Amino acid sequence: MKSPHFVLILFTLFLLTAPGCTDNIADAPEPTRHFNDFKETPLSHRLKVTELTFKGNPLASGWEIGIYTWSGILAGSGFWNADSGTGIDVFESEGEITQFYYGDYFDARLWDPINRQIYYSDVTILSGRDSWINNGYSEIGIDGYSARELRVKLAAGWNLMSINIKPIKIMFSRTDGPDFRKMLTQMGTGSVSNLLLAKNERGLFYVPSRGFNGIPYWNISEGYQLSVDQPFECIWLGREVEVNDSININRGWNMIAYYPTYPLSCDSISFLAISSIEQNVIITKDGKGRFAIPTHRFSNMIPWHEGQGYQINVSSTSYQNYPAAEATAPQLNSMDTLSTFGPWTTPINTGNNMSVLVNEFVGIVPTNGDAVAAFSRNNRLVGLGHVGSGRAGLAVWGDDQSTGAVEGLSQSESFTLRYWSAATNEIDTLSAITIQGDGLSYTVDGLTVVRGIGQ
């Protein structure tokens, strides 16, 4: 007679080998692949995914990982195993099949099987090669995120703009940052592009019609000047930049990005948008020439907002950190957005200007809503600003060298000021006593502070 222990062992073996009763995961059927549009070619590079997170939080087993080229081509996939990690072979191009080539970088997308949704991600090389090679091996970490769509509206003419997302990898061709041409291809290419000219803070430029680009990559922390032939809305997709990320600002002039998704005031009371570096700021201004000078407690700037870039001149190297949103959203001063005062209309934005602050008036009783205008020797209107709290700030515009027409002042050209009274509709000539700067002589990005004297 067989012992009870022997019978128990036989019964257990029967259960473990019975169809449908196995606990061996390796023998279980693989889930249906979502990322399946690729071909297994003879040559491959092995990736071992050892970390998989979503916005820094670890993910459970079962998520699918698709490995893409930076051009957005799928070349391999696998299912995440939170206990042991996941090995994925990514395959080379072959014949008419385009996948990886030698030296291509890795991108990844994630499939959430429960919510049935694809997410973009950032790939970090933990060890091994950072790019594809046959028989190569790399360990990587992947962090998924919900991509955000950023829309930036550009006006006809010159704009100073920036982005507050890190674009998806299809916009990249190098590790430093997004490819400048790719970022603006949506505006057209060559002679059919709506983009006429783009410039960065160092004067490097891109001219699509000439097929020339001197800007190697898009630095997300910088602002850019774009000249377009008609209104255009740019759309990008990517990972939202952290609001409190520092922006390195070098001594002198810079064009910086605006990271928050919410507006911040930059008025003469708090200068909140630049509060982290206020003590180092000589002047800051937006793409329309509105400016703020903390040492004179002056600002005619509207609240800073996403999509815009800002010029800033600092006395020493600084690190800009944007503060949290205000408890009450900042309000626009309607005067700061008007383009017409009495007989004068704001002159054309030529892409370069200087700032003039009439810090006090003598012989005139200034009233909110009055205006000060700048005129060239040929009687061309080249600057316009309104009076507020007994002072007036105006951008005086230089000539746009990228056009054949004369729209503004040349370097060192002198100009005059005139005062318009809203109450009497009369115009008075202003003479000026210089308090700071080089007086009424045009200098790109110059700053002049004067005392205005009525005639």
ChimeraX attribute file (.defattr): number of C-alpha atoms within 10 A of each C-alpha:
attribute: neighborCount
match mode: 1-to-1
recipient: residues
	/A:1	3
	/A:2	6
	/A:3	7
	/A:4	8
	/A:5	9
	/A:6	9
	/A:7	10
	/A:8	11
	/A:9	10
	/A:10	10
	/A:11	11
	/A:12	10
	/A:13	10
	/A:14	12
	/A:15	12
	/A:16	13
	/A:17	11
	/A:18	9
	/A:19	8
	/A:20	9
	/A:21	10
	/A:22	12
	/A:23	10
	/A:24	8
	/A:25	8
	/A:26	7
	/A:27	8
	/A:28	10
	/A:29	7
	/A:30	10
	/A:31	10
	/A:32	9
	/A:33	15
	/A:34	17
	/A:35	20
	/A:36	13
	/A:37	12
	/A:38	18
	/A:39	17
	/A:40	15
	/A:41	14
	/A:42	10
	/A:43	16
	/A:44	22
	/A:45	20
	/A:46	19
	/A:47	23
	/A:48	18
	/A:49	26
	/A:50	18
	/A:51	21
	/A:52	27
	/A:53	16
	/A:54	17
	/A:55	14
	/A:56	11
	/A:57	10
	/A:58	12
	/A:59	18
	/A:60	12
	/A:61	15
	/A:62	16
	/A:63	17
	/A:64	22
	/A:65	26
	/A:66	26
	/A:67	24
	/A:68	25
	/A:69	23
	/A:70	20
	/A:71	17
	/A:72	17
	/A:73	17
	/A:74	24
	/A:75	27
	/A:76	28
	/A:77	25
	/A:78	21
	/A:79	21
	/A:80	23
	/A:81	19
	/A:82	17
	/A:83	9
	/A:84	12
	/A:85	16
	/A:86	21
	/A:87	18
	/A:88	20
	/A:89	20
	/A:90	29
	/A:91	26
	/A:92	24
	/A:93	18
	/A:94	15
	/A:95	5
	/A:96	6
	/A:97	11
	/A:98	16
	/A:99	23
	/A:100	29
	/A:101	16
	/A:102	11
	/A:103	12
	/A:104	19
	/A:105	21
	/A:106	24
	/A:107	23
	/A:108	23
	/A:109	23
	/A:110	26
	/A:111	21
	/A:112	15
	/A:113	15
	/A:114	8
	/A:115	7
	/A:116	8
	/A:117	9
	/A:118	20
	/A:119	16
	/A:120	23
	/A:121	24
	/A:122	19
	/A:123	21
	/A:124	16
	/A:125	16
	/A:126	15
	/A:127	12
	/A:128	12
	/A:129	17
	/A:130	19
	/A:131	18
	/A:132	24
	/A:133	20
	/A:134	17
	/A:135	10
	/A:136	17
	/A:137	19
	/A:138	18
	/A:139	20
	/A:140	20
	/A:141	17
	/A:142	24
	/A:143	22
	/A:144	23
	/A:145	20
	/A:146	15
	/A:147	19
	/A:148	16
	/A:149	13
	/A:150	19
	/A:151	14
	/A:152	16
	/A:153	14
	/A:154	21
	/A:155	15
	/A:156	16
	/A:157	18
	/A:158	23
	/A:159	24
	/A:160	25
	/A:161	24
	/A:162	25
	/A:163	28
	/A:164	23
	/A:165	20
	/A:166	20
	/A:167	23
	/A:168	20
	/A:169	26
	/A:170	18
	/A:171	24
	/A:172	21
	/A:173	17
	/A:174	14
	/A:175	10
	/A:176	11
	/A:177	17
	/A:178	22
	/A:179	20
	/A:180	20
	/A:181	21
	/A:182	16
	/A:183	18
	/A:184	19
	/A:185	16
	/A:186	16
	/A:187	18
	/A:188	13
	/A:189	18
	/A:190	16
	/A:191	13
	/A:192	11
	/A:193	18
	/A:194	22
	/A:195	26
	/A:196	22
	/A:197	20
	/A:198	24
	/A:199	20
	/A:200	21
	/A:201	15
	/A:202	10
	/A:203	10
	/A:204	12
	/A:205	19
	/A:206	21
	/A:207	19
	/A:208	23
	/A:209	16
	/A:210	11
	/A:211	11
	/A:212	12
	/A:213	17
	/A:214	14
	/A:215	18
	/A:216	16
	/A:217	19
	/A:218	22
	/A:219	20
	/A:220	21
	/A:221	21
	/A:222	22
	/A:223	26
	/A:224	26
	/A:225	22
	/A:226	22
	/A:227	22
	/A:228	20
	/A:229	15
	/A:230	12
	/A:231	11
	/A:232	16
	/A:233	11
	/A:234	15
	/A:235	13
	/A:236	19
	/A:237	19
	/A:238	20
	/A:239	20
	/A:240	20
	/A:241	18
	/A:242	13
	/A:243	16
	/A:244	13
	/A:245	13
	/A:246	14
	/A:247	18
	/A:248	15
	/A:249	21
	/A:250	15
	/A:251	15
	/A:252	13
	/A:253	18
	/A:254	20
	/A:255	24
	/A:256	27
	/A:257	24
	/A:258	29
	/A:259	27
	/A:260	22
	/A:261	15
	/A:262	16
	/A:263	19
	/A:264	25
	/A:265	22
	/A:266	24
	/A:267	22
	/A:268	17
	/A:269	11
	/A:270	13
	/A:271	22
	/A:272	21
	/A:273	23
	/A:274	23
	/A:275	17
	/A:276	16
	/A:277	19
	/A:278	19
	/A:279	14
	/A:280	18
	/A:281	22
	/A:282	19
	/A:283	24
	/A:284	24
	/A:285	23
	/A:286	20
	/A:287	20
	/A:288	20
	/A:289	25
	/A:290	19
	/A:291	28
	/A:292	27
	/A:293	21
	/A:294	23
	/A:295	13
	/A:296	13
	/A:297	12
	/A:298	22
	/A:299	24
	/A:300	25
	/A:301	24
	/A:302	22
	/A:303	19
	/A:304	21
	/A:305	16
	/A:306	20
	/A:307	22
	/A:308	23
	/A:309	26
	/A:310	24
	/A:311	22
	/A:312	22
	/A:313	19
	/A:314	20
	/A:315	14
	/A:316	15
	/A:317	13
	/A:318	19
	/A:319	14
	/A:320	19
	/A:321	19
	/A:322	22
	/A:323	15
	/A:324	14
	/A:325	16
	/A:326	12
	/A:327	6
	/A:328	6
	/A:329	12
	/A:330	17
	/A:331	11
	/A:332	12
	/A:333	13
	/A:334	8
	/A:335	17
	/A:336	16
	/A:337	13
	/A:338	12
	/A:339	13
	/A:340	15
	/A:341	20
	/A:342	14
	/A:343	9
	/A:344	16
	/A:345	15
	/A:346	18
	/A:347	20
	/A:348	18
	/A:349	24
	/A:350	24
	/A:351	23
	/A:352	21
	/A:353	27
	/A:354	21
	/A:355	26
	/A:356	26
	/A:357	25
	/A:358	24
	/A:359	18
	/A:360	17
	/A:361	18
	/A:362	14
	/A:363	10
	/A:364	16
	/A:365	10
	/A:366	20
	/A:367	16
	/A:368	15
	/A:369	18
	/A:370	21
	/A:371	26
	/A:372	26
	/A:373	28
	/A:374	24
	/A:375	19
	/A:376	19
	/A:377	11
	/A:378	7
	/A:379	10
	/A:380	15
	/A:381	24
	/A:382	26
	/A:383	30
	/A:384	26
	/A:385	32
	/A:386	24
	/A:387	23
	/A:388	18
	/A:389	12
	/A:390	15
	/A:391	21
	/A:392	27
	/A:393	28
	/A:394	26
	/A:395	27
	/A:396	32
	/A:397	29
	/A:398	27
	/A:399	22
	/A:400	20
	/A:401	14
	/A:402	11
	/A:403	9
	/A:404	8
	/A:405	9
	/A:406	13
	/A:407	19
	/A:408	26
	/A:409	27
	/A:410	18
	/A:411	12
	/A:412	13
	/A:413	14
	/A:414	15
	/A:415	21
	/A:416	18
	/A:417	21
	/A:418	18
	/A:419	23
	/A:420	23
	/A:421	21
	/A:422	15
	/A:423	9
	/A:424	8
	/A:425	10
	/A:426	11
	/A:427	16
	/A:428	15
	/A:429	16
	/A:430	22
	/A:431	17
	/A:432	19
	/A:433	14
	/A:434	15
	/A:435	14
	/A:436	13
	/A:437	13
	/A:438	15
	/A:439	18
	/A:440	23
	/A:441	17
	/A:442	26
	/A:443	22
	/A:444	18
	/A:445	19
	/A:446	16
	/A:447	21
	/A:448	20
	/A:449	22
	/A:450	21
	/A:451	19
	/A:452	26
	/A:453	19
	/A:454	16
	/A:455	11
